[in-house]
Amino acid sequence: MKIITTLAHLRSYLTTFDRPALVPTMGNLHDGHLSLVRRAKPLGDVLVTSIFVNRLQFLPHEDFDTYPRTFDADCAALQAAGCDVVFAPTEAELYPQPQSFKINPPAELTDLLEGHFRPGFFTGVCTVVMKLFACVQPRVAVFGQKDYQQLMVIRQMVQQFALPIDIIGGPTRRAADGLALSSRNNYLSAAERVEAVQLSQALQTMAGALKAGAVDVAALEQQAMAALSARGWQPDYLTLRRRADLQSPATVELATLLAQADLVLLGAAKLGQTRLIDNLEV
């Protein structure tokens, strides 16, 4: 496995390959990331995993400076998973000038859910992903479905810019108790880690109510939020949306969308100082 830190070296190395595959990450890798690497491996003739903590997608009060950086362990795990190239540019290498040109995704995709609570987040994500696409020029890229809205935004960006890249979603990997794997799980105390599974269980409870015939979606969402709040969480949202556009379903279409498996439950909530997200397709 090669470790490459400069764009010039990366481009020189990749000239002999026709179908690079890319898995973008911010490092601090867990088995969820590695499952994306394993999924991407057979899809191209060279597999590049990027490790770059992207300042542009962090709000001023968020954890850019303290985000876990575990480069040596990440590289060992990637080598074991079959990665061919680790692209690990410095900030100065990827952004040699201030990044004044940015990708601003449409409000109807990004002013809701994560974009509502983290304004500017998707501009930062789209800008760094577009830059990584320009660096690697992949023919396929794999992103995790845990970041459900992000995956939708990236797919539509690639479609609208007519980029010759297949965007593949990798299923969310979970711990034995159901907690979605996340680098930010490392922030949880032992007691918080035990409690953290309540987010995925809240989504499961909502799904069960829908399958049992619940039609008052607003009440269902409010009950889920209240139940987490009562346990000491600070929920941002627990909500039911259409998979196609992440808009709220109308009551009259609920039964049809449920029968067609075209709905998704999404949740984001803060436990102590750690903000967790999860989703469940129904």
C-alpha positions as CSV (number, residue, x, y, z in Angstrom):
1,M,0.0,0.0,0.0
2,K,1.3,3.4,-1.0
3,I,0.9,6.5,1.2
4,I,0.8,9.7,-0.9
5,T,0.7,13.2,0.5
6,T,1.0,15.4,-2.6
7,L,-1.3,15.9,-5.6
8,A,1.6,15.7,-8.1
9,H,2.6,12.3,-6.8
10,L,-1.0,11.1,-6.7
11,R,-1.6,12.1,-10.3
12,S,1.6,10.7,-11.5
13,Y,0.9,7.3,-9.8
14,L,-2.7,7.1,-11.1
15,T,-1.8,7.6,-14.7
16,T,-1.4,3.9,-15.3
17,F,-4.9,3.0,-14.0
18,D,-8.2,3.3,-15.9
19,R,-10.8,3.0,-13.2
20,P,-9.8,4.3,-9.8
21,A,-12.2,3.8,-6.9
22,L,-12.3,6.3,-4.0
23,V,-13.4,6.1,-0.4
24,P,-13.3,9.6,1.1
25,T,-12.8,9.7,4.9
26,M,-11.6,12.0,7.7
27,G,-9.6,9.2,9.3
28,N,-10.1,7.8,12.8
29,L,-11.4,4.7,11.0
30,H,-13.7,2.1,12.4
31,D,-15.3,-1.0,10.8
32,G,-17.9,1.1,9.1
33,H,-15.2,2.9,7.1
34,L,-13.4,-0.4,6.4
35,S,-16.6,-2.0,5.1
36,L,-16.8,0.8,2.5
37,V,-13.2,0.0,1.6
38,R,-14.0,-3.6,1.2
39,R,-17.1,-2.7,-0.9
40,A,-15.0,-0.5,-3.1
41,K,-12.1,-2.8,-3.7
42,P,-13.6,-4.9,-6.5
43,L,-15.2,-1.9,-8.2
44,G,-12.0,-0.4,-9.6
45,D,-8.5,-1.3,-10.7
46,V,-6.9,0.8,-7.9
47,L,-8.5,1.7,-4.6
48,V,-7.7,5.1,-3.1
49,T,-8.8,6.0,0.4
50,S,-8.4,9.7,1.4
51,I,-7.7,10.8,4.9
52,F,-8.3,14.5,5.4
53,V,-10.0,16.4,8.2
54,N,-11.9,19.0,6.3
55,R,-12.0,22.4,8.1
56,L,-14.7,23.7,5.7
57,Q,-17.4,21.4,7.1
58,F,-17.0,22.3,10.7
59,L,-18.8,25.2,12.4
60,P,-16.7,27.4,14.6
61,H,-18.0,25.8,17.8
62,E,-17.5,22.2,16.6
63,D,-14.7,19.8,17.1
64,F,-12.2,20.4,14.2
65,D,-9.2,20.8,16.5
66,T,-10.1,17.9,18.7
67,Y,-11.4,15.5,16.0
68,P,-9.5,12.2,16.6
69,R,-6.5,11.8,14.3
70,T,-5.1,8.3,14.3
71,F,-3.1,8.1,11.1
72,D,-0.8,5.2,11.8
73,A,-3.6,2.9,13.1
74,D,-5.8,4.0,10.1
75,C,-3.0,3.0,7.6
76,A,-2.6,-0.4,9.3
77,A,-6.3,-1.1,9.1
78,L,-6.5,0.1,5.5
79,Q,-3.6,-2.1,4.4
80,A,-5.4,-5.1,6.0
81,A,-8.6,-4.2,4.2
82,G,-6.9,-4.2,0.8
83,C,-6.5,-0.5,0.2
84,D,-4.0,0.3,-2.5
85,V,-3.3,4.0,-1.9
86,V,-3.8,6.3,1.0
87,F,-4.1,9.9,-0.1
88,A,-3.4,12.1,3.0
89,P,-2.7,15.6,1.9
90,T,-2.0,18.4,4.3
91,E,-4.3,21.3,4.5
92,A,-1.8,23.5,2.6
93,E,-1.6,20.8,-0.1
94,L,-5.3,20.5,-0.7
95,Y,-6.1,24.2,-0.1
96,P,-2.9,26.0,-1.3
97,Q,-5.0,29.2,-1.5
98,P,-8.1,30.1,0.6
99,Q,-10.9,28.1,-1.0
100,S,-13.0,31.0,-2.2
101,F,-14.6,28.9,-5.0
102,K,-17.2,26.7,-3.2
103,I,-20.0,24.3,-4.1
104,N,-23.3,25.7,-2.8
105,P,-25.9,22.9,-3.0
106,P,-29.6,23.8,-3.4
107,A,-31.5,24.9,-0.3
108,E,-34.3,22.4,-0.9
109,L,-31.7,19.6,-0.2
110,T,-29.6,21.3,2.5
111,D,-31.7,23.8,4.5
112,L,-33.4,20.9,6.3
113,L,-32.2,18.2,8.8
114,E,-28.4,18.4,9.1
115,G,-28.2,21.5,7.0
116,H,-30.7,23.3,9.2
117,F,-28.8,22.5,12.4
118,R,-25.3,22.8,10.8
119,P,-25.5,25.7,8.4
120,G,-22.8,25.6,5.8
121,F,-22.0,22.0,6.5
122,F,-23.0,20.7,3.1
123,T,-21.1,23.5,1.3
124,G,-18.0,22.3,3.1
125,V,-18.7,18.7,2.3
126,C,-19.5,19.3,-1.4
127,T,-16.5,21.5,-1.9
128,V,-14.0,19.0,-0.4
129,V,-15.6,16.1,-2.2
130,M,-15.5,17.9,-5.6
131,K,-11.9,18.7,-4.9
132,L,-11.1,15.1,-4.1
133,F,-12.9,14.0,-7.2
134,A,-10.6,16.4,-9.2
135,C,-7.5,15.0,-7.5
136,V,-8.3,11.3,-7.9
137,Q,-10.6,11.4,-10.9
138,P,-12.3,8.2,-9.8
139,R,-14.8,6.2,-11.8
140,V,-16.6,5.0,-8.7
141,A,-16.8,6.4,-5.1
142,V,-18.3,4.8,-2.0
143,F,-20.0,6.7,0.8
144,G,-21.7,5.4,3.9
145,Q,-25.5,5.4,4.2
146,K,-25.3,6.5,7.9
147,D,-24.8,10.0,6.5
148,Y,-28.1,9.6,4.6
149,Q,-28.6,13.2,3.5
150,Q,-25.0,13.6,2.6
151,L,-25.2,10.6,0.3
152,M,-28.2,12.1,-1.4
153,V,-26.5,15.5,-1.8
154,I,-23.4,14.0,-3.3
155,R,-25.4,11.8,-5.8
156,Q,-27.3,14.9,-7.0
157,M,-24.1,17.0,-7.3
158,V,-22.5,14.3,-9.4
159,Q,-25.6,14.0,-11.6
160,Q,-26.0,17.7,-12.2
161,F,-22.3,18.2,-13.0
162,A,-22.4,15.2,-15.3
163,L,-19.4,13.7,-13.6
164,P,-18.5,10.2,-14.9
165,I,-18.5,8.7,-11.4
166,D,-20.7,6.0,-10.0
167,I,-21.8,6.8,-6.4
168,I,-22.3,3.7,-4.3
169,G,-23.9,3.7,-0.9
170,G,-22.5,1.4,1.8
171,P,-24.9,0.1,4.5
172,T,-24.6,1.4,8.0
173,R,-22.5,-0.9,10.2
174,R,-23.6,-1.3,13.8
175,A,-22.3,-2.5,17.1
176,A,-23.8,-5.6,18.6
177,D,-26.4,-3.5,20.5
178,G,-27.5,-1.6,17.4
179,L,-25.5,1.6,17.8
180,A,-24.4,3.0,14.4
181,L,-20.6,3.0,14.2
182,S,-19.2,6.5,14.2
183,S,-15.8,8.1,14.9
184,R,-17.6,10.4,17.4
185,N,-18.6,7.4,19.5
186,N,-15.1,7.7,20.9
187,Y,-16.2,10.8,22.7
188,L,-18.8,8.9,24.8
189,S,-18.2,8.0,28.4
190,A,-18.8,4.4,29.5
191,A,-22.3,5.4,30.8
192,E,-23.1,7.4,27.7
193,R,-22.0,4.5,25.5
194,V,-24.6,2.3,27.2
195,E,-27.2,5.0,26.7
196,A,-26.3,5.8,23.1
197,V,-28.2,2.8,21.7
198,Q,-31.5,4.6,22.6
199,L,-31.2,6.7,19.4
200,S,-31.4,3.7,17.1
201,Q,-34.1,2.1,19.4
202,A,-36.2,5.3,19.1
203,L,-36.1,4.9,15.3
204,Q,-37.1,1.3,15.6
205,T,-40.0,2.2,17.9
206,M,-41.2,4.8,15.3
207,A,-40.9,2.2,12.6
208,G,-42.9,-0.3,14.6
209,A,-45.7,2.3,15.2
210,L,-45.8,3.0,11.4
211,K,-46.1,-0.6,10.5
212,A,-48.8,-1.0,13.1
213,G,-50.9,1.7,11.4
214,A,-49.9,5.0,13.0
215,V,-50.8,7.9,10.7
216,D,-50.2,11.0,12.9
217,V,-46.6,11.5,11.9
218,A,-46.2,14.8,13.8
219,A,-47.4,13.1,17.0
220,L,-45.1,10.2,16.4
221,E,-42.1,12.5,16.0
222,Q,-43.0,14.6,19.1
223,Q,-43.3,11.4,21.2
224,A,-39.9,10.2,20.1
225,M,-38.3,13.5,20.8
226,A,-39.9,13.7,24.2
227,A,-38.9,10.2,25.1
228,L,-35.2,11.0,24.3
229,S,-35.4,14.3,26.1
230,A,-36.7,12.6,29.2
231,R,-33.6,10.4,29.2
232,G,-31.3,13.5,29.2
233,W,-30.7,13.8,25.4
234,Q,-30.9,17.0,23.5
235,P,-32.6,15.9,20.2
236,D,-32.4,18.0,17.1
237,Y,-34.8,15.9,15.1
238,L,-36.4,12.5,14.9
239,T,-38.5,12.6,11.8
240,L,-40.1,10.6,8.9
241,R,-39.2,11.6,5.4
242,R,-39.7,10.5,1.8
243,R,-36.5,8.8,0.6
244,A,-36.8,10.5,-2.8
245,D,-36.4,14.1,-1.6
246,L,-36.3,14.0,2.3
247,Q,-39.5,16.0,2.4
248,S,-42.2,15.1,4.9
249,P,-44.8,12.7,3.5
250,A,-48.5,13.8,3.3
251,T,-50.9,11.7,5.4
252,V,-52.8,10.7,2.2
253,E,-49.6,9.1,0.7
254,L,-48.3,7.5,3.9
255,A,-49.7,4.0,3.3
256,T,-48.6,3.9,-0.3
257,L,-45.1,5.1,0.5
258,L,-44.8,2.6,3.4
259,A,-46.0,-0.2,1.1
260,Q,-43.4,0.8,-1.5
261,A,-40.6,1.0,1.1
262,D,-40.0,4.6,0.1
263,L,-39.7,6.2,3.6
264,V,-36.8,6.8,5.9
265,L,-36.6,7.7,9.6
266,L,-33.8,10.1,10.5
267,G,-32.5,11.1,13.9
268,A,-29.9,13.5,15.3
269,A,-29.5,14.1,19.0
270,K,-26.8,15.2,21.5
271,L,-25.9,13.0,24.4
272,G,-23.7,14.9,26.8
273,Q,-21.3,16.7,24.5
274,T,-21.5,14.2,21.7
275,R,-23.9,14.6,18.7
276,L,-25.0,11.4,17.1
277,I,-27.0,10.7,13.9
278,D,-28.7,7.6,12.6
279,N,-31.4,6.6,10.1
280,L,-33.6,3.6,9.3
281,E,-35.3,2.9,6.0
282,V,-38.9,1.7,6.3
